């Protein structure tokens, strides 16, 4: 989990302080830590697994594991990267357990019947197409593109979170973009 | 359906994914703390169970190990008893020896002759 380019910021220092308190069994510090990190974690997991409920359950498991490992945690990378790394492993386990890819329907997807105008209908169609296209990506490509586009993570951090070389991450992202263009060609002009 | 340019795809993807970039769940931290407490309780129960099993194994081992010792203790006791009996016997015999030493030497033939004379056989 070590990132050679990692230089801690003020936020990272605060995470480090909170983790030290969590290791001592401080529930208040755990609350603060969860409040700081759960929104992005649940957001990431929601796109990965396609369900708000499952995303929350997995995020809960991530924080329980973090609490368990708090005393052993060494700040060699950002805590958020560490959380995403655990979450990614849980997602892989979830997929293995179900032996299939997660459903592409997100809980937050708008209801088709809610729109009467043509433009609104097109937006909904496009949203659904995006959900479907992202869900059809191979796991590595999907995770890499989500972490890059949704979580604004640099390649190096994605590599740390996915425990893969940076070159592999770049390849996955390139392939994911190519695949998305193919899957969404009905909505976009061919290049 | 209106067509977008390919360059729009990147922007639309960012917009689409960015919509769920941050999902705040009310009361999530409390739920996590409760889950952690439940986890701690489970751990305590698990370790108590392990400790009980270990203690049971320890007691069983002690009982098993103490079996031969008890036997040897019985043997020792029995041998002590036996040695005690031997000492008592030797004490009695020793005393008998002492008594024998104190008994005056009697000529057995003389006794027979004397008895015959008295009865005038």
Contacts between the chains, C-beta under 8 A, distances in Angstrom:
chain1	res1	chain2	res2	distance
A	27	B	33	5.2
A	27	B	36	7.6
A	30	B	29	7.5
A	30	B	32	6.8
A	30	B	33	5.9
A	30	B	36	6.6
A	31	B	29	4.2
A	31	B	30	7.4
A	31	B	32	7.7
A	31	B	33	6.0
A	32	B	29	7.8
A	34	B	28	6.3
A	34	B	29	4.0
A	34	B	32	4.8
A	34	B	33	7.8
A	35	B	28	7.9
A	35	B	29	5.1
A	38	B	24	7.5
A	38	B	25	6.4
A	38	B	28	5.0
A	38	B	29	7.2
A	38	B	32	7.7
A	39	B	22	4.1
A	39	B	23	5.7
A	39	B	24	4.6
A	39	B	25	7.7
A	40	B	21	6.7
A	40	B	22	5.5
A	42	B	23	4.3
A	42	B	24	8.0
A	42	B	25	5.9
A	42	B	28	7.6
A	43	B	20	4.8
A	43	B	21	4.9
A	43	B	22	5.1
A	43	B	23	4.4
A	46	B	20	5.1
A	46	B	23	5.8
A	47	B	17	6.1
A	47	B	20	5.8
A	52	B	23	7.4
A	55	B	23	7.5
A	56	B	25	6.0
A	56	B	28	7.2
A	59	B	28	7.5
A	60	B	28	8.0
A	60	B	31	6.5
A	60	B	32	5.9
A	60	B	35	5.5
A	63	B	32	4.6
A	63	B	35	7.7
A	63	B	36	7.6
A	64	B	32	7.3
A	64	B	35	5.7
A	64	B	36	6.0
A	64	B	39	5.6
A	67	B	36	5.1
A	67	B	39	7.6
A	68	B	39	7.5
A	106	B	20	7.0
A	108	B	19	7.3
A	108	B	20	6.3
A	122	B	1	6.5
A	122	B	2	6.6
A	125	B	1	7.4
A	126	B	12	6.9
A	126	B	16	7.9
A	127	B	16	6.5
A	130	B	12	7.1
A	130	B	13	6.8
A	130	B	16	4.4
A	131	B	16	8.0
A	134	B	17	7.6
A	145	B	13	7.8
A	146	B	17	6.3
A	149	B	13	5.7
A	149	B	14	5.2
A	149	B	17	5.0
A	149	B	18	7.5
A	150	B	14	8.0
A	150	B	17	3.8
A	150	B	18	6.1
A	150	B	20	7.3
A	150	B	21	5.3
A	151	B	21	6.9
A	177	B	10	7.8
A	180	B	9	6.8
A	180	B	13	6.7
A	181	B	6	6.6
A	181	B	9	6.2
A	184	B	9	6.4
A	186	B	1	7.0
A	187	B	1	7.0
A	187	B	3	7.1
A	187	B	4	6.1
A	188	B	3	6.7
A	188	B	4	5.1
A	188	B	5	7.0
A	188	B	6	5.2
A	188	B	8	6.6
A	188	B	9	5.1
A	189	B	3	5.2
A	189	B	4	7.2
A	189	B	5	5.8
A	189	B	6	6.0
A	190	B	6	7.5
A	191	B	6	4.7
